[in-house]
Amino acid sequence: MSRKVVGAVFGALLAALSALEATALLAVFNYAWPLALIVAGGALLWRAVGGRRSSPSARYPTPGPSSRASARGEGPHTEEELS
């Protein structure tokens, strides 16, 4: 094969790959931006509703006896206080 034929075949392959890449990028863009909007909207809605942290106490727990201390009976509800 001559250099011109190899160059033409290589050029045709490069053009086909370029067209496929442009088509793939366009398809990704066409499907990605609505999906990104849906995900962003869901995240905003989740945050507006409260999500996992629905109360300020979940973010900033109030100081008090630990669960280990109350399990040992050293917390505010000892047996003497309950009786």
C-alpha positions in Angstrom: 0.0 0.0 0.0 1.2 3.4 -0.8 1.5 6.2 1.7 -1.5 8.0 0.2 -3.7 5.0 0.8 -2.5 4.5 4.4 -3.0 8.2 5.0 -6.5 8.1 3.6 -7.5 5.1 5.6 -5.9 6.6 8.8 -7.7 9.9 8.1 -11.0 8.2 7.5 -10.6 6.2 10.8 -9.7 9.4 12.6 -12.7 11.2 11.2 -15.0 8.3 12.2 -13.6 8.2 15.7 -14.0 12.0 16.0 -17.6 11.8 14.8 -18.3 9.0 17.3 -16.7 10.9 20.1 -18.7 14.0 19.3 -21.9 11.9 19.2 -21.0 10.2 22.5 -20.2 13.5 24.1 -23.5 15.0 22.9 -25.4 12.0 24.1 -23.7 12.2 27.5 -24.4 15.9 27.7 -28.1 15.4 26.7 -28.7 12.8 29.3 -26.4 14.1 32.0 -27.7 17.6 32.6 -31.3 16.5 33.3 -29.9 13.8 35.6 -27.7 16.4 37.3 -30.7 18.7 37.8 -32.7 15.8 39.3 -29.9 14.9 41.7 -29.4 18.5 42.7 -33.1 19.0 43.2 -33.3 15.9 45.3 -30.4 17.0 47.4 -32.0 20.4 48.0 -35.3 18.9 48.9 -33.6 16.5 51.3 -31.8 19.4 52.9 -35.0 21.4 53.1 -37.0 18.6 54.7 -34.3 18.0 57.2 -32.7 14.9 55.9 -30.9 12.8 58.5 -30.4 15.7 60.8 -34.0 16.8 61.5 -33.3 18.5 64.9 -30.6 20.7 66.2 -29.9 18.2 69.0 -28.8 15.7 66.4 -26.1 18.1 65.3 -25.2 19.5 68.7 -26.0 16.9 71.4 -26.7 18.3 74.8 -24.1 17.6 77.5 -25.1 15.0 79.9 -24.2 11.6 81.2 -23.0 9.1 78.7 -24.9 6.0 77.9 -22.2 4.0 79.7 -22.8 6.1 82.8 -26.5 5.6 82.7 -26.1 1.9 82.1 -24.0 1.7 85.3 -26.7 3.6 87.2 -24.6 6.7 87.6 -26.8 8.9 85.4 -29.7 11.2 86.5 -32.1 8.3 86.9 -30.4 6.2 89.6 -32.4 3.6 91.6 -32.7 5.9 94.6 -34.2 8.7 92.5 -36.7 6.3 90.8 -38.0 4.8 94.1 
